[in-house]
Amino acid sequence: MKKLNLRGKDLRKIGYPEGKVISVIINIVQKHYKRYRKKEILDILSDVLENPEKYKNHDILRKIVEELNPKKKEKHKEIALNPEIKDYKIYGEKEIEFGAIQQMNTAMQLPVSEKGALMPDAHLGYGLPIGGVLATNNVIIPYGVGMDIGCRMCMSVYDISPSIIKKDKTRLINILEDNTRFGKHSFKSPMDDPIMERKEFKEIKILRELKAKAFSQLGTSGFGNHFVDVGIFEIIDVNNEFNLLPGNYFAILSHSGSRGMGAGIAKYYTNIAMELCKLPKGAKHLAWLGLDTQEGQEYWQVMNLAGDYSAANHSHIHLRLSNALKTKPLVKIENHHNFAWKEKLENGKDVIVHRKGATPAHKGVLGIIPGSMATPAYIVRGKGNSESINSAAHGAGRLMSRSKAKQIIKRKEMNQVLEKAGIYLLGGGLDEAPMVYKDINKVMKYQEELVEVIGIFYPKIVKME
């Protein structure tokens, strides 16, 4: 085939102006249309020039339309914070580092903030602190939701005697090793799920780019504090929602989220928010998207998809383990955090409630609040406390950063703590040692007015990255 020899003069002859658009077209043609005849490509380019609307969403040719009609970047004026910090409730204040309180103070100075609360597990995060709850007026803050969108707790309770943990420990270890994956590791053949057929994956650009990664990570857990534990669930509430007798049951508890897809979404929309919503330096990660804007509506869609993906992810984790155990659970309990909900305050005002590392605790709503790899998780029922915006802690909360933990904690120390607690650990780094977390019993004490305990999960075999 004769080589396509397209020059600038050919493009100017059909009406293209002098400038960058010429080199853009030539690069596109050389990369994507080099097998076309010259007349064919000139006919296509003439049509682009005459009917740009037709090509504004074209995968390749839209770049020409964009170059012909460049969007003028608006210079957004910096938005001032309110001089006064709105009052908000802090639970367990003496256990919370000053930096986290400072971050929450800044959030309560945003002109869009309506109400806030800080949970007893709070510690530093990006933008909103971990453990921060923030109600806003018709806007959503991507970093108020967090990186691991829809991060979730899920527990399956089985009609199996807990004595199996001692009697058949080796088999249970093998089941965990064979049927769970963490971090960069994934299954060779992920199970199909209807979530991957959602229309958002076709309609929204960032999701098209993240879809392959999302599918490959289905049924897996992340790095850091994500885990799958085998343990004993003690039901202490006689009037429990599961219609199970009080006592001890064999159970599996998992903590994971929306994996790489959630992180990709958070970074992408935070960058957009920071471009559109200019805030002072100390508050820049609290940039928001209005829910009456295209960007805000799009983030709302992808956030909800990521939450549903996280639920599907846990469903696969527990299905693989149930299949390996050759039984179905009697009951499953689950809840998520790192999310935003449309709710009403006690005065009837419609708000967007961000719970970044905080558990929904509306009246009667069940939740799971884990401790560390060596301490219990609490299964709770929300009391619907309006001061906390119907929220509770999502865990024990960190006492120290990951880097500091790696510097000062020795493997021998961690092993001694695990041995004393009767924990068998598979994986798990020093940055997740039990000593890096607050005392979960103190955390629960600080929120007695927020939740009531209906059961306790005691980890026995812990799998982490």
Helices and strands as residue ranges (DSSP letters): H 8-13, H 20-32, H 38-50, H 52-55, H 62-68, E 89-90, G 93-95, H 98-107, E 113-123, E 130-136, E 139-140, H 142-145, E 152-158, H 164-167, H 169-179, G 194-197, H 200-203, H 205-216, E 227-235, E 247-256, H 259-276, G 281-286, E 289-290, H 294-325, E 331-336, E 339-344, E 350-356, E 358-360, E 366-369, E 377-382, G 386-388, E 391-393, H 402-408, H 411-421, E 424-426, G 430-432, G 434-436, H 440-446, E 451-463
